[in-house]
Amino acid sequence: MPAETLHGLVAEHAAERPAATALIHGDERVSYATLDAAADVLAGVLARRGVGPGDIVPLLLPRSAHLVATELAVLKRGAAYTNLNPAWPPARRQSILDQIGAAGPAELPAEPLADLAARRTTAGADVVDPGPAAAATVFFTSGTTGGAKGVVSPHRAVARLFRPGGFPGFGPGHATPLAAALPWDMYAFELWGQLSTGGTSVLIDGDFLLPGALRDLVRTAGVDTVWLTTTLFNLFVDEAPECFDGVRQIYIGGERVSPGHLRRFLRAHPRTPVYNTLGPAESCMVAVWHRIRPADCDLAGGIPIGRAAPGTEVFLLGSDRARCAPGEIGEIYLGGDGLAIGYLGRPEQTTERFVPVPIDGRPRRLYRSGDLAVLDDEGVLHFRGRGDRQLKISGQRIEPDEIETAARAVPGVRDCVVLPITGPDGRVGRLSLCYLATTGGDRPDPLDVRGHLRRVLPAYLVPTTIWAVERFPMTANGKRDTAALLRGPARKADR
């Protein structure tokens, strides 16, 4: 029977295929045997410091093979790790350390992994098996009440997607760039997706993957499976579509998908599957997925988000928590092995978001995602925005997704985002629309966009300000940086 913890799965691959490549970082290649042995030695260091089950170990290291070995060592002790991003302000790092109750990040010997591995005397001497339900990692996300909020995820939540018959593109012969920002949950997708299945994780330098780097990694490291935010995918399609040559499967998500970019990609790469994914950290990494077909690009409601990911339960429920019929909009509730243990040190918020719901006569513990969707007659989910994205201006309810869908129908508008503009009293007083325009003669003017919106939307849904950019600014996670857009021309006249 295969192991059920992340470190147990890595140890199995080290025993079965010791010379197989686990990590690539530039010219450095680390085998499964070396990675596992080095982590055993580091686990011994942690054991002598008293680290064990129930502990959370903060790490402050750049993306590197040593970081991965340290994470693995923490797991071997039955503890959980959380990564502090070196680029964060000290105050944010300290806030997380305070929540964990740690004096500072763990400091372990920074020797080359081969040297550490050579010091191992007994394999697994300090390894603990806490079971698949034990905490493995803590992802810190932005909290609605201020400060970072820790989402505690167990081993089974990470491993579930990659069990036999799960997501394609993971395992022996496959490689994925490790490019997601620390400590985002998609970092775990890129890392443990390969290490738990015997594939290769390819570490990159820099804040996020760029087209030239992907092209080089396909050629030099055998990268064939990629996860990208929608913003990055669109950028790659616009500026360097040839960088996808050699990639055999692509996962995208984090934001609503642009049908225009998908249409262009699928024409150029008809045999490369692209999977639309959606999932909060509370249902670790990916909760629903859908292989995008060319016909999906023409659907009025946008690209489907699909069905439940492996090891995940998905229910579409109304305000009374009864199941929605096809065609009815409801909230997505998530359950199954992907569910987080809860929020670190926040029992009230955990109780509020992780709720007992009777399904088919028995209670289930489910996460209220806040995502709205509708089921079609085939049982496929179609995203309908965030329940908490709804706005109200002068008593009128406004769904930004409706405005964005209308704007995307304008020829030359590749993508767009509606930005709420608040007044001195903190209330939303008007809307601004920023759109990504094509270059050249068919570039739409803001007045053209406004004219189209006036023809298809009621007046209160037409943004006060409409403006164009050639590229959306991005956050460290590779998503659209709406805060940066709000600091720009969003409050000025059309341009």
C-alpha positions as CSV (number, residue, x, y, z in Angstrom):
1,M,0.0,0.0,0.0
2,P,1.5,3.4,-1.0
3,A,2.5,5.9,1.7
4,E,-0.1,8.5,2.7
5,T,2.2,11.3,3.8
6,L,4.3,13.5,1.5
7,H,7.6,12.5,3.0
8,G,6.6,8.9,2.9
9,L,5.9,9.1,-0.8
10,V,9.2,10.8,-1.4
11,A,11.0,8.0,0.6
12,E,9.2,5.4,-1.5
13,H,10.5,7.0,-4.8
14,A,14.0,7.2,-3.3
15,A,13.9,3.5,-2.5
16,E,12.4,2.4,-5.9
17,R,14.3,4.8,-8.2
18,P,17.2,6.3,-6.2
19,A,19.0,7.8,-9.2
20,A,15.9,9.5,-10.6
21,T,16.1,13.3,-10.7
22,A,13.9,15.0,-8.0
23,L,15.1,18.6,-8.3
24,I,16.8,20.7,-11.0
25,H,18.1,24.2,-10.1
26,G,20.2,25.7,-12.9
27,D,23.2,23.3,-13.2
28,E,22.3,21.5,-10.0
29,R,20.5,18.2,-10.2
30,V,19.4,16.3,-7.1
31,S,18.4,12.7,-7.1
32,Y,15.6,11.3,-5.0
33,A,18.2,9.3,-2.9
34,T,20.2,12.4,-2.2
35,L,17.2,14.5,-1.4
36,D,15.7,11.9,1.0
37,A,19.0,11.3,2.7
38,A,19.8,15.0,3.2
39,A,16.3,15.5,4.6
40,D,16.9,12.6,7.1
41,V,20.0,14.3,8.4
42,L,18.2,17.7,8.7
43,A,15.3,15.9,10.5
44,G,17.9,14.6,13.0
45,V,18.9,18.2,13.7
46,L,15.2,19.2,14.2
47,A,14.7,16.1,16.5
48,R,17.5,17.2,18.7
49,R,15.8,20.6,19.0
50,G,12.6,19.0,20.1
51,V,10.6,19.5,16.9
52,G,7.8,17.0,16.6
53,P,4.1,16.4,15.7
54,G,1.9,19.5,16.2
55,D,4.7,22.0,15.7
56,I,4.8,24.6,12.9
57,V,8.2,25.5,11.7
58,P,8.7,28.8,9.9
59,L,11.3,28.9,7.1
60,L,13.0,32.0,5.7
61,L,14.9,30.7,2.7
62,P,15.1,31.6,-1.0
63,R,13.7,29.1,-3.6
64,S,16.4,26.4,-3.6
65,A,17.1,22.7,-3.3
66,H,18.1,23.4,0.3
67,L,14.7,24.9,1.0
68,V,13.0,21.8,-0.4
69,A,15.2,19.5,1.7
70,T,14.4,21.6,4.8
71,E,10.6,21.4,4.1
72,L,10.9,17.6,3.7
73,A,12.9,17.4,7.0
74,V,10.1,19.2,8.8
75,L,7.5,16.8,7.5
76,K,9.7,13.9,8.5
77,R,9.4,15.1,12.1
78,G,5.6,15.0,11.9
79,A,5.5,18.8,12.0
80,A,4.2,21.4,9.5
81,Y,6.2,24.1,7.7
82,T,5.3,27.5,6.5
83,N,7.4,29.6,4.2
84,L,8.2,33.3,4.9
85,N,8.8,35.2,1.7
86,P,12.2,37.0,1.9
87,A,10.8,39.9,-0.1
88,W,8.1,40.6,2.6
89,P,8.5,43.6,4.9
90,P,9.9,42.6,8.3
91,A,6.6,43.6,10.0
92,R,4.6,41.1,8.0
93,R,7.1,38.3,8.7
94,Q,7.0,39.2,12.4
95,S,3.2,39.1,12.4
96,I,3.3,35.5,11.1
97,L,6.0,34.5,13.6
98,D,3.8,35.9,16.4
99,Q,0.8,33.9,15.2
100,I,2.9,30.7,15.2
101,G,4.5,31.5,18.5
102,A,8.1,31.3,17.1
103,A,11.0,33.5,18.1
104,G,12.3,33.4,14.5
105,P,12.7,31.2,11.4
106,A,14.4,27.9,11.8
107,E,18.1,27.9,10.9
108,L,19.6,24.6,9.7
109,P,23.0,23.6,8.3
110,A,23.2,25.1,4.8
111,E,25.6,22.5,3.4
112,P,25.3,21.1,-0.2
113,L,22.7,18.3,-0.2
114,A,25.3,15.8,-1.3
115,D,27.4,16.5,1.7
116,L,24.4,16.3,4.0
117,A,23.3,13.0,2.5
118,A,26.8,11.5,3.0
119,R,26.4,12.0,6.7
120,R,23.3,9.8,7.1
121,T,24.0,6.7,9.1
122,T,20.6,5.1,9.4
123,A,17.7,5.8,7.0
124,G,14.6,7.2,8.7
125,A,16.1,7.1,12.2
126,D,14.2,10.3,13.2
127,V,11.2,10.0,10.9
128,V,7.7,10.2,12.3
129,D,4.5,9.1,10.5
130,P,1.8,11.4,11.8
131,G,-0.8,10.1,9.3
132,P,-2.5,11.7,6.3
133,A,-4.8,13.9,8.4
134,A,-1.9,15.7,10.2
135,A,-0.9,19.2,9.3
136,A,1.7,19.4,6.5
137,T,1.9,23.1,5.6
138,V,0.4,26.5,6.5
139,F,-0.5,28.9,3.7
140,F,-0.8,32.5,4.8
141,T,-3.3,34.6,2.9
142,S,-4.7,38.1,3.2
143,G,-7.3,38.2,5.9
144,T,-10.5,40.2,5.5
145,T,-10.1,41.6,9.1
146,G,-6.5,42.7,8.6
147,G,-3.3,40.8,8.8
148,A,-2.2,37.5,7.4
149,K,-4.5,34.5,7.9
150,G,-3.0,31.0,8.2
151,V,-4.7,28.1,6.4
152,V,-3.6,24.8,7.9
153,S,-3.6,22.0,5.3
154,P,-3.0,18.3,5.9
155,H,-0.9,15.8,3.9
156,R,-3.9,14.3,2.2
157,A,-5.1,17.6,1.0
158,V,-1.8,18.1,-1.0
159,A,-1.4,14.5,-2.2
160,R,-5.0,13.8,-3.3
161,L,-4.7,15.5,-6.7
162,F,-1.8,13.3,-7.8
163,R,-2.9,9.8,-6.8
164,P,-3.1,7.3,-9.7
165,G,-5.8,8.4,-12.1
166,G,-5.5,12.0,-10.9
167,F,-4.1,15.0,-12.7
168,P,-2.1,14.2,-15.9
169,G,1.5,15.4,-16.3
170,F,2.9,14.3,-12.9
171,G,5.2,11.4,-12.3
172,P,8.2,9.7,-13.8
173,G,9.2,11.4,-17.1
174,H,7.4,14.7,-16.2
175,A,8.8,18.0,-15.0
176,T,7.2,21.2,-13.7
177,P,8.7,24.6,-13.1
178,L,8.7,25.6,-9.4
179,A,7.9,29.2,-9.9
180,A,4.9,30.2,-7.7
181,A,5.5,32.7,-5.0
182,L,6.2,31.7,-1.4
183,P,4.0,30.8,0.5
184,W,1.2,30.5,-2.1
185,D,-0.6,27.1,-2.2
186,M,0.3,26.7,-5.9
187,Y,3.9,26.5,-4.8
188,A,2.8,23.2,-3.2
189,F,1.0,22.2,-6.4
190,E,4.2,22.6,-8.4
191,L,6.5,21.1,-5.9
192,W,4.7,18.2,-4.3
193,G,2.8,17.4,-7.5
194,Q,6.0,16.0,-8.9
195,L,7.8,14.9,-5.7
196,S,4.9,12.9,-4.5
197,T,4.6,11.0,-7.8
198,G,8.3,10.5,-8.8
199,G,8.6,13.4,-11.2
200,T,10.9,16.4,-11.4
201,S,10.5,19.9,-9.9
202,V,12.5,22.5,-11.7
203,L,13.3,25.5,-9.5
204,I,13.5,28.9,-11.2
205,D,15.2,32.2,-10.1
206,G,13.2,35.4,-10.1
207,D,9.7,36.4,-9.0
208,F,7.7,34.4,-11.6
209,L,8.1,32.4,-14.8
210,L,8.8,34.4,-18.0
211,P,8.3,33.2,-21.6
212,G,12.0,33.0,-22.3
213,A,12.7,31.0,-19.2
214,L,9.9,28.5,-20.0
215,R,11.3,28.0,-23.5
216,D,14.8,27.3,-22.0
217,L,13.4,24.9,-19.4
218,V,11.5,22.9,-22.0
219,R,14.8,22.4,-23.9
220,T,17.2,22.0,-21.0
221,A,15.2,20.4,-18.2
222,G,12.4,18.5,-20.0
223,V,9.6,20.7,-18.6
224,D,6.3,19.5,-20.0
225,T,3.7,20.4,-17.4
226,V,3.1,24.1,-16.4
227,W,0.8,25.9,-14.1
228,L,0.2,29.6,-14.9
229,T,-2.0,32.4,-13.6
230,T,-4.5,33.5,-16.2
231,T,-2.7,36.9,-16.4
232,L,0.7,35.1,-17.2
233,F,-0.9,32.7,-19.7
234,N,-2.4,35.7,-21.5
235,L,0.9,37.5,-21.5
236,F,2.7,34.4,-22.9
237,V,0.1,34.0,-25.7
238,D,0.3,37.7,-26.6
239,E,4.1,38.1,-26.5
240,A,5.7,34.7,-27.1
241,P,3.3,31.9,-28.0
242,E,6.1,29.8,-29.3
243,C,7.4,29.3,-25.7
244,F,4.7,26.6,-25.3
245,D,6.2,24.4,-28.0
246,G,7.1,21.2,-26.2
247,V,4.7,21.7,-23.3
248,R,2.3,18.8,-23.1
249,Q,-0.2,20.1,-20.5
250,I,-1.1,23.5,-19.1
251,Y,-3.0,24.3,-16.0
252,I,-4.3,27.9,-15.6
253,G,-6.3,29.6,-12.9
254,G,-6.5,32.3,-10.2
255,E,-8.6,34.6,-12.4
256,R,-11.4,34.4,-14.9
257,V,-10.1,33.0,-18.3
258,S,-10.0,35.1,-21.4
259,P,-11.8,33.3,-24.3
260,G,-9.9,35.3,-26.9
261,H,-6.5,34.1,-25.6
262,L,-7.7,30.5,-25.3
263,R,-9.1,30.6,-28.8
264,R,-5.7,31.8,-30.2
265,F,-3.7,29.3,-28.2
266,L,-5.9,26.3,-29.2
267,R,-5.6,27.2,-32.9
268,A,-1.8,27.2,-32.6
269,H,-1.6,24.2,-30.3
270,P,-4.6,22.0,-30.9
271,R,-3.1,18.9,-29.3
272,T,-2.0,20.6,-26.1
273,P,-4.6,20.3,-23.3
274,V,-5.4,23.3,-21.2
275,Y,-7.1,22.9,-17.9
276,N,-9.1,25.7,-16.3
277,T,-8.7,25.4,-12.5
278,L,-10.2,27.0,-9.5
279,G,-9.6,26.5,-5.8
280,P,-9.0,28.4,-2.6
281,A,-6.3,27.6,-0.2
282,E,-9.0,26.2,2.1
283,S,-9.5,23.4,-0.4
284,C,-5.8,23.0,-1.1
285,M,-4.7,24.2,-4.5
286,V,-7.4,23.0,-7.0
287,A,-11.0,22.2,-6.2
288,V,-12.6,22.1,-9.7
289,W,-11.0,21.6,-13.1
290,H,-12.1,21.5,-16.8
291,R,-10.3,20.6,-20.0
292,I,-11.0,23.5,-22.3
293,R,-12.5,22.7,-25.7
294,P,-12.5,25.2,-28.6
295,A,-16.3,25.4,-28.4
296,D,-16.0,26.7,-24.8
297,C,-14.5,29.9,-26.1
298,D,-17.8,30.9,-27.7
299,L,-20.0,30.3,-24.6
300,A,-21.9,33.4,-23.5
301,G,-21.1,32.7,-19.8
302,G,-17.4,32.3,-20.3
303,I,-15.1,29.2,-20.0
304,P,-16.6,26.5,-17.7
305,I,-14.8,25.7,-14.4
306,G,-15.8,22.1,-14.7
307,R,-16.2,19.3,-12.2
308,A,-14.7,18.2,-8.9
309,A,-10.9,17.7,-8.8
310,P,-9.7,14.3,-7.6
311,G,-10.3,13.7,-3.9
312,T,-12.7,16.7,-3.7
313,E,-16.4,17.0,-3.1
314,V,-18.2,20.0,-4.7
315,F,-21.8,21.0,-4.0
316,L,-23.7,24.0,-5.4
317,L,-26.1,25.2,-2.7
318,G,-28.7,28.0,-2.4
319,S,-29.1,30.4,0.5
320,D,-31.1,27.6,2.3
321,R,-28.2,25.2,1.7
322,A,-30.4,23.0,-0.5
323,R,-28.9,21.7,-3.8
324,C,-29.3,23.9,-6.8
325,A,-31.0,22.6,-9.9
326,P,-29.3,23.1,-13.3
327,G,-29.6,26.8,-14.3
328,E,-29.9,28.1,-10.7
329,I,-27.0,30.2,-9.4
330,G,-25.7,29.0,-6.0
331,E,-22.6,29.1,-3.8
332,I,-19.9,26.5,-4.2
333,Y,-19.3,24.5,-1.1
334,L,-16.2,22.3,-1.0
335,G,-15.4,19.1,0.9
336,G,-13.4,15.9,0.7
337,D,-9.7,15.2,1.3
338,G,-8.7,18.6,0.1
339,L,-10.3,20.4,3.0
340,A,-8.1,22.4,5.3
341,I,-7.9,21.7,9.0
342,G,-8.9,25.3,9.6
343,Y,-7.5,28.8,10.2
344,L,-4.5,29.0,12.6
345,G,-5.5,30.4,15.9
346,R,-8.9,31.7,14.6
347,P,-11.5,29.3,15.8
348,E,-14.4,31.7,15.2
349,Q,-13.5,32.2,11.6
350,T,-13.0,28.5,11.2
351,T,-16.5,27.8,12.5
352,E,-17.9,30.5,10.3
353,R,-16.4,29.2,7.0
354,F,-16.1,25.4,7.7
355,V,-19.7,24.4,8.3
356,P,-21.7,21.2,8.9
357,V,-24.2,20.7,6.0
358,P,-26.5,17.6,5.7
359,I,-26.0,16.1,2.2
360,D,-28.0,13.0,1.3
361,G,-29.0,12.4,4.8
362,R,-25.6,12.7,6.5
363,P,-23.7,15.7,7.8
364,R,-20.6,16.8,5.9
365,R,-18.0,19.3,6.9
366,L,-17.8,21.8,4.0
367,Y,-16.1,25.0,3.2
368,R,-18.2,28.0,2.1
369,S,-16.1,29.3,-0.8
370,G,-18.0,32.5,-1.6
371,D,-17.7,31.6,-5.3
372,L,-21.0,31.7,-7.3
373,A,-21.7,29.3,-10.1
374,V,-24.4,27.6,-12.1
375,L,-24.7,24.0,-13.2
376,D,-25.5,23.1,-16.8
377,D,-27.5,20.1,-17.8
378,E,-24.3,17.9,-18.0
379,G,-23.4,18.7,-14.4
380,V,-20.6,21.1,-15.4
381,L,-20.0,24.2,-13.3
382,H,-19.9,27.7,-14.9
383,F,-18.4,30.5,-12.7
384,R,-20.6,33.5,-12.0
385,G,-18.3,35.6,-9.9
386,R,-17.7,36.1,-6.2
387,G,-20.6,36.5,-3.8
388,D,-18.6,39.2,-2.0
389,R,-17.7,41.0,-5.3
390,Q,-21.2,42.3,-5.6
391,L,-21.3,46.1,-5.3
392,K,-24.1,48.6,-4.5
393,I,-24.1,52.2,-5.8
394,S,-27.0,54.5,-5.1
395,G,-29.1,51.6,-4.1
396,Q,-28.4,49.6,-7.3
397,R,-26.9,46.2,-7.1
398,I,-23.9,45.7,-9.5
399,E,-22.2,42.6,-10.6
400,P,-18.8,43.5,-12.1
401,D,-18.7,40.2,-14.0
402,E,-21.7,41.3,-16.1
403,I,-19.9,44.5,-17.1
404,E,-16.6,42.7,-17.9
405,T,-18.4,40.1,-20.0
406,A,-20.0,42.9,-22.1
407,A,-16.7,44.8,-22.5
408,R,-14.9,41.6,-23.7
409,A,-17.4,41.5,-26.6
410,V,-15.8,44.7,-28.1
411,P,-13.4,43.8,-31.0
412,G,-9.9,44.4,-29.8
413,V,-10.6,44.1,-26.1
414,R,-8.5,41.2,-25.0
415,D,-9.3,41.4,-21.3
416,C,-10.7,43.8,-18.7
417,V,-11.3,44.5,-15.1
418,V,-13.9,46.6,-13.3
419,L,-12.5,48.6,-10.4
420,P,-14.7,50.1,-7.7
421,I,-13.7,53.7,-6.8
422,T,-14.4,54.7,-3.2
423,G,-15.1,58.1,-1.9
424,P,-13.9,59.8,1.3
425,D,-16.6,58.0,3.3
426,G,-15.2,54.6,2.2
427,R,-18.3,53.8,0.1
428,V,-18.1,52.8,-3.6
429,G,-19.3,55.9,-5.5
430,R,-18.4,55.0,-9.1
431,L,-16.8,52.4,-11.4
432,S,-13.7,52.4,-13.5
433,L,-13.0,50.0,-16.4
434,C,-9.5,49.1,-17.4
435,Y,-9.1,47.0,-20.5
436,L,-6.2,45.3,-22.2
437,A,-6.2,46.5,-25.9
438,T,-4.8,45.0,-29.0
439,T,-2.0,46.9,-30.7
440,G,-2.2,48.3,-34.2
441,G,-5.1,49.6,-36.3
442,D,-7.9,47.7,-34.6
443,R,-7.1,49.1,-31.1
444,P,-10.4,50.1,-29.6
445,D,-10.8,53.6,-28.3
446,P,-12.3,54.1,-24.8
447,L,-15.2,56.0,-26.4
448,D,-15.9,52.9,-28.6
449,V,-16.0,50.7,-25.5
450,R,-18.3,53.2,-23.7
451,G,-20.6,53.3,-26.7
452,H,-20.9,49.5,-26.8
453,L,-21.6,49.3,-23.1
454,R,-24.3,52.0,-23.4
455,R,-26.0,49.9,-26.1
456,V,-26.0,46.6,-24.1
457,L,-26.2,47.7,-20.4
458,P,-28.3,50.0,-18.3
459,A,-26.8,53.3,-17.6
460,Y,-26.0,52.6,-14.0
461,L,-23.7,49.7,-15.1
462,V,-21.6,51.8,-17.5
463,P,-18.3,52.8,-15.7
464,T,-17.6,56.4,-15.2
465,T,-14.0,56.0,-16.3
466,I,-12.7,53.8,-19.1
467,W,-9.1,53.4,-20.0
468,A,-6.7,51.1,-21.8
469,V,-3.3,49.6,-21.0
470,E,-1.0,47.4,-23.1
471,R,-0.2,45.1,-20.1
472,F,-1.8,44.6,-16.7
473,P,0.5,45.1,-13.7
474,M,1.1,41.9,-11.8
475,T,1.4,40.9,-8.2
476,A,4.2,38.6,-6.9
477,N,1.8,35.7,-7.5
478,G,1.4,36.6,-11.2
479,K,-2.2,37.9,-10.8
480,R,-3.5,41.2,-11.9
481,D,-2.5,43.9,-9.4
482,T,-5.7,45.8,-9.0
483,A,-4.2,48.0,-6.3
484,A,-1.6,49.3,-8.7
485,L,-4.4,50.0,-11.3
486,L,-6.3,51.9,-8.7
487,R,-3.2,54.1,-8.0
488,G,-3.0,54.8,-11.8
489,P,-5.4,56.6,-14.1
490,A,-8.5,54.8,-12.6
491,R,-9.8,58.0,-11.1
492,K,-9.2,60.2,-14.2
493,A,-11.0,60.7,-17.4
494,D,-11.2,58.3,-20.3
495,R,-7.9,57.8,-22.0
